[in-house]
């Protein structure tokens, strides 16, 4: 079974994460590199609907074009939309990988 690091390295060979623009936040955003991948769900953005569909399909990795977070967070609460999505990903043991400007 593939791990998140295998998918990360595959994408890194095509579009190196080291080449992302300074403002970007591409790469692994939630989860762990050694986490097993039971399925991959691909989307433009990580939304509530994307997470629901990934859960329904049994995917443990979501790969998006746009990163969920562009700026550093001081709190991880469910008081805002981004926080709710991040908390849901973490509770569900789902990895999120973004490949934006790389």
NORHUGI-V676845 format. One record per pair of residues at least 12 apart in sequence whose C-alpha atoms are under 10 Angstrom apart, sorted by sequence separation. I is the first residue (numbers start at 1). J is the second residue. If there is no record, write none. Layout:
[[I	J] [I	J]]
//
This chain:
[[41	53] [42	54] [50	62] [41	54] [69	82] [40	54] [41	55] [50	64] [68	82] [69	83] [12	27] [39	54] [68	83] [11	27] [39	55] [41	57] [46	62] [40	57] [41	58] [42	59] [45	62] [46	63] [68	85] [69	86] [39	57] [40	58] [41	59] [45	63] [46	64] [68	86] [8	27] [38	57] [39	58] [40	59] [41	60] [42	61] [43	62] [44	63] [45	64] [46	65] [8	28] [38	58] [39	59] [40	60] [41	61] [42	62] [43	63] [44	64] [45	65] [46	66] [37	58] [38	59] [39	60] [40	61] [41	62] [42	63] [43	64] [44	65] [45	66] [46	67] [47	68] [37	59] [38	60] [39	61] [40	62] [41	63] [42	64] [43	65] [44	66] [45	67] [46	68] [5	28] [37	60] [38	61] [39	62] [40	63] [41	64] [42	65] [43	66] [44	67] [45	68] [4	28] [36	60] [37	61] [8	33] [35	60] [36	61] [37	62] [7	33] [35	61] [4	31] [5	32] [6	33] [62	89] [4	32] [5	33] [6	34] [61	89] [68	96] [3	32] [4	33] [5	34] [6	35] [31	60] [60	89] [67	96] [68	97] [69	98] [3	33] [4	34] [5	35] [6	36] [7	37] [31	61] [67	97] [68	98] [3	34] [4	35] [5	36] [6	37] [30	61] [66	97] [67	98] [2	34] [3	35] [4	36] [5	37] [30	62] [60	92] [61	93] [62	94] [63	95] [64	96] [65	97] [66	98] [67	99] [2	35] [3	36] [4	37] [7	40] [48	81] [60	93] [61	94] [62	95] [63	96] [64	97] [65	98] [66	99] [67	100] [2	36] [3	37] [4	38] [47	81] [48	82] [51	85] [55	89] [60	94] [61	95] [62	96] [63	97] [64	98] [65	99] [66	100] [67	101] [1	36] [2	37] [3	38] [28	63] [47	82] [59	94] [60	95] [61	96] [62	97] [63	98] [64	99] [65	100] [66	101] [1	37] [2	38] [4	40] [27	63] [46	82] [48	84] [52	88] [58	94] [59	95] [60	96] [61	97] [62	98] [63	99] [64	100] [65	101] [1	38] [2	39] [27	64] [48	85] [51	88] [55	92] [65	102] [26	64] [29	67] [30	68] [47	85] [51	89] [26	65] [28	67] [29	68] [46	85] [55	94] [26	66] [27	67] [29	69] [46	86] [48	88] [54	94] [25	66] [26	67] [48	89] [51	92] [24	66] [25	67] [26	68] [24	67] [25	68] [26	69] [46	89] [51	94] [25	69] [26	70] [24	69] [25	70] [51	96] [24	70] [25	71] [23	70] [24	71] [25	72] [23	71] [46	96] [46	97] [46	98] [45	98] [7	61] [44	98] [8	63] [40	95] [41	96] [42	97] [43	98] [44	99] [4	60] [7	63] [30	86] [40	96] [42	98] [44	100] [3	60] [4	61] [29	86] [30	87] [37	94] [3	61] [31	89] [35	93] [36	94] [37	95] [30	89] [31	90] [35	94] [36	95] [30	90] [35	95] [31	92] [32	93] [31	93] [32	94] [33	95] [30	93] [31	94] [32	95] [30	94] [31	95] [32	96] [30	95] [31	96] [29	95] [30	96] [31	97] [28	95] [29	96] [30	97] [28	96] [29	97] [30	98] [27	96] [28	97] [29	98] [27	97] [28	98] [26	97] [27	98] [28	99] [25	97] [26	98] [27	99] [25	98] [26	99] [27	100] [24	98] [25	99] [26	100] [24	99] [25	100] [26	101] [27	102] [24	100] [25	101] [26	102] [24	101] [25	102] [23	101] [24	102] [20	99] [21	100] [22	101] [20	100] [21	101] [17	98] [20	101] [21	102] [17	99] [19	101] [20	102] [16	99] [17	100] [18	101] [19	102] [15	99] [17	101] [18	102] [15	100] [16	101] [17	102] [11	97] [15	101] [16	102] [11	98] [12	99] [15	102] [11	99] [14	102] [8	97] [7	97] [8	98] [12	102] [4	95] [8	99] [11	102] [4	96] [4	97]]
//
